[in-house]
Amino acid sequence: MRISTMAFTQSAIDSIDTRSADLSKIQSQVASGKAIQSPADDPAAMVHILQLQQALTQSTQYGTNADAATTRLSYEDQSLTDTTNLLQHIRDLTLQANSGSTDPTSRAAIATELDQNVQQLMDIANRQDANGEYLFSGLATQTQPFARSGSGAVAYSGNQGTRQAQIGQTQKITVGDSGFQVFQNVAGGNGTFTTAATAANTGTGSIGTTSLANPAAWVSDTYTISFTSATAYQVTNSASAVVASGTFTPGGNVTFNGASVVIQGQPAAGDSFTATPAATQDMFTTLDNLRTAVRAQINTPADSAQYASNMSTALAQIDQALNHDADVQAGVGARLNTNDTAKATGQTDQLNLQTSLSQLQDLDYASALGKLAMEQTGLQAAEASYSKIAQLSLFNYIK
């Protein structure tokens, strides 16, 4: 076997290259803290690492979405709380305006305050979040939802869409309610029917509380309660068929088809009241009707019975608005609770994913530093060996 100077030299160089590559690899691992630098190091582990990284990225995004949902729902929750407080204050004003001890000057002050309250409700309905997006415009978040139209009525310019946020792999949450749902879709009257006093009434009878005592007996229709005398009444439906009749005493109940209507005061013969199926009435119309009734009583005092009926109707509608607002807010609260649970679950998932990822790719520094020292020593030995070999020549042995 022939061994040449070139063979010795090439072997030494190859050893240095190998040691240098090994040292470079361990240095990269120590610098990055990652045991696997490329798929070539461990193909199977790298596939698992990539899957875990993707799952962790998704879980982190779900957490970001949940945080954004919490912020937006909290804005809505506060707006609904402010709406409830405002409506409760308006209800107190309505009771005060309907009191017989309230003089015209005080009613005028109440009417002025009601004007301000209507604007306050408009301001709440047009609130924006921290990003400048309207809370109650549905999906049209850059469109102001409510404004007065040319007729003076409040018009809704948003839509009825609702934004959803992905807060889990299979879980979405609604992060807002449209202005239509919150401020417009309010059941009228007692939720089943609404009542009104005929403007031509001459007695002192006025509408009091109403209720549906027996829902199973209720037939949706338009009914007229007519007084044939001060003490006798009959109820007819839209086909003029008599469905109930009886003797009346002031403050007593008029009942028909499961419905109950309290009529306060003393109606006169020929007076009548109507009960119609409840439609929806937006909060702005309710407040507009209320302040119109109060101002009419100040400027051109109407029959006290008609005014009392109008105020009773307003109170019933405000109560419906309060109940409606509470229902919407309960839904928001439930979504906030669901969102909090999803966030907690997501944080646990992220911790588990990070632990699994660490076990696969993080470097064992104690072992790596020992290996680094060994590779450095090996490289130094290879370099020293090459230095010696480079000085050798077969000519040194020729005599």
Residue pairs with C-beta under 8 A, 6 or more apart in sequence:
4 394
5 392
5 393
5 394
8 389
8 392
9 386
9 389
9 390
12 382
12 385
12 386
12 389
12 390
13 386
15 382
15 385
15 386
16 379
16 382
16 383
16 386
19 375
19 378
19 379
19 382
20 379
22 375
22 378
23 372
23 375
23 376
23 378
23 379
25 37
26 368
26 371
26 372
26 375
27 372
28 37
29 35
29 37
29 363
29 368
30 363
30 365
30 368
30 369
30 372
32 363
33 362
33 363
33 365
34 361
34 362
34 363
35 41
35 361
35 362
35 363
35 364
35 368
36 42
36 45
36 46
36 49
36 360
36 361
38 46
39 46
45 360
45 361
48 360
49 357
49 360
49 361
52 353
52 356
52 357
52 360
53 357
55 353
56 350
56 353
56 354
56 357
58 169
59 346
59 349
59 350
59 353
60 350
61 166
62 166
62 167
62 168
62 169
62 342
62 346
63 343
63 346
63 347
63 350
65 165
65 166
65 167
66 165
66 167
66 173
66 339
66 342
66 343
66 346
67 343
68 165
68 175
69 165
69 167
69 173
69 175
69 335
69 339
70 336
70 339
70 340
70 343
71 129
71 130
72 129
72 135
72 175
72 176
73 175
73 176
73 332
73 335
73 336
73 339
74 336
75 127
75 129
75 130
75 135
76 135
76 136
76 176
76 177
76 332
77 329
77 332
77 333
77 336
79 124
79 127
79 135
79 136
80 182
80 325
80 328
80 329
80 332
81 329
82 124
83 121
83 124
83 182
83 325
84 322
84 325
84 326
84 329
86 117
86 120
86 121
86 124
87 283
87 318
87 321
87 322
87 325
88 322
89 117
90 114
90 117
90 287
90 290
90 318
91 315
91 318
91 319
91 322
93 110
93 113
93 114
93 117
94 290
94 311
94 314
94 315
94 318
95 315
96 102
96 106
96 110
97 107
97 110
97 111
97 294
97 297
97 311
98 307
98 308
98 311
98 312
98 315
102 110
104 298
107 294
107 297
107 298
108 298
110 294
111 291
111 294
111 295
111 298
114 287
114 290
114 291
114 294
115 291
117 287
118 284
118 287
118 288
118 291
121 183
121 283
121 284
121 287
122 146
122 154
122 284
125 136
125 145
125 146
125 179
125 182
125 183
126 134
126 136
126 144
126 145
126 146
127 134
127 135
127 136
128 134
128 135
129 135
133 141
133 142
134 140
134 141
134 142
134 143
134 144
134 145
134 158
135 176
136 145
136 146
136 158
136 176
136 177
136 178
136 179
136 182
136 183
137 143
137 144
137 145
137 157
137 158
137 159
137 178
137 179
138 145
138 158
138 159
138 160
138 161
138 162
138 176
138 178
138 179
138 180
139 159
139 161
139 162
139 163
140 157
140 158
140 159
140 161
141 163
143 157
143 158
144 157
145 156
145 157
145 158
145 179
146 154
146 155
146 156
146 157
146 179
146 183
146 284
147 154
147 155
147 157
148 154
148 155
149 155
152 288
153 284
153 285
153 288
154 282
154 284
154 285
154 288
156 179
156 180
156 183
156 184
156 282
158 178
158 179
158 180
159 178
160 178
160 180
160 181
161 178
162 174
162 175
162 176
162 177
162 178
163 174
163 175
163 176
164 172
164 173
164 174
164 175
165 172
165 173
165 175
166 172
167 173
167 339
167 342
167 343
167 346
168 342
168 345
168 346
171 342
173 335
173 338
173 339
173 342
174 335
175 335
177 328
177 331
177 332
181 328
182 325
182 328
183 282
183 283
183 284
184 280
184 282
184 283
185 280
185 282
185 324
186 280
186 281
186 282
186 283
186 286
186 317
186 320
186 321
186 324
187 278
187 280
187 320
187 324
188 194
188 278
188 279
188 280
188 281
188 317
188 320
189 195
189 210
189 278
189 313
189 316
189 317
189 320
190 210
190 211
190 212
190 278
190 316
190 320
191 212
191 278
191 320
192 212
192 215
192 218
192 259
192 277
192 278
193 210
193 212
193 223
193 259
193 275
193 276
193 277
193 278
194 275
194 276
194 277
194 278
194 279
194 313
194 316
195 207
195 210
195 261
195 273
195 274
195 275
195 276
195 309
195 313
196 207
196 273
196 274
196 276
196 309
196 313
197 205
197 206
197 207
197 271
197 273
197 305
197 306
197 309
197 310
198 271
198 272
198 273
198 274
199 306
201 267
201 268
201 271
201 272
201 303
201 305
201 306
202 268
202 270
202 271
202 303
203 227
203 230
203 265
203 266
203 267
203 268
203 271
203 305
204 265
204 266
204 267
204 304
204 305
205 227
205 250
205 263
205 264
205 265
205 266
205 267
205 268
205 271
205 273
205 305
206 263
206 264
206 265
206 304
206 305
206 306
206 308
206 309
206 312
207 261
207 262
207 263
207 264
207 273
207 308
207 309
207 312
207 313
208 251
208 261
208 262
208 263
208 264
208 312
209 262
209 312
209 316
210 259
210 260
210 261
210 262
210 275
210 316
211 259
211 260
212 218
212 258
212 259
212 260
213 255
213 258
213 259
213 260
214 258
215 258
216 258
217 257
217 258
218 257
218 258
218 259
219 237
219 257
220 277
221 237
221 238
221 257
221 277
222 237
222 238
222 274
222 275
222 276
222 277
223 235
223 236
223 237
223 238
223 243
223 256
223 257
223 259
223 274
223 275
223 276
224 235
224 236
224 272
224 273
224 274
224 275
225 233
225 234
225 235
225 254
225 256
225 261
225 263
225 272
225 273
225 274
225 275
226 233
226 234
226 235
226 236
226 270
226 271
226 272
227 233
227 248
227 267
227 268
227 269
227 270
227 271
227 272
228 234
228 269
229 269
230 248
230 266
230 267
230 268
230 269
231 247
231 248
231 249
232 245
232 246
232 247
232 248
233 245
233 246
233 248
233 254
233 267
234 242
234 244
234 245
235 242
235 243
235 244
235 245
235 254
235 256
236 242
236 243
237 243
243 256
243 257
244 254
244 255
244 256
244 257
246 254
246 255
248 254
248 263
248 267
250 263
250 264
250 265
250 266
251 262
251 263
251 264
251 265
252 262
252 263
253 260
253 261
253 262
254 260
254 261
254 262
254 263
255 261
259 275
261 273
261 275
263 273
264 308
265 305
265 308
273 309
281 317
281 320
283 321
286 314
286 317
286 318
286 321
289 310
289 313
289 314
289 317
290 311
290 314
290 318
293 307
293 310
293 311
293 314
296 302
296 307
297 307
301 307
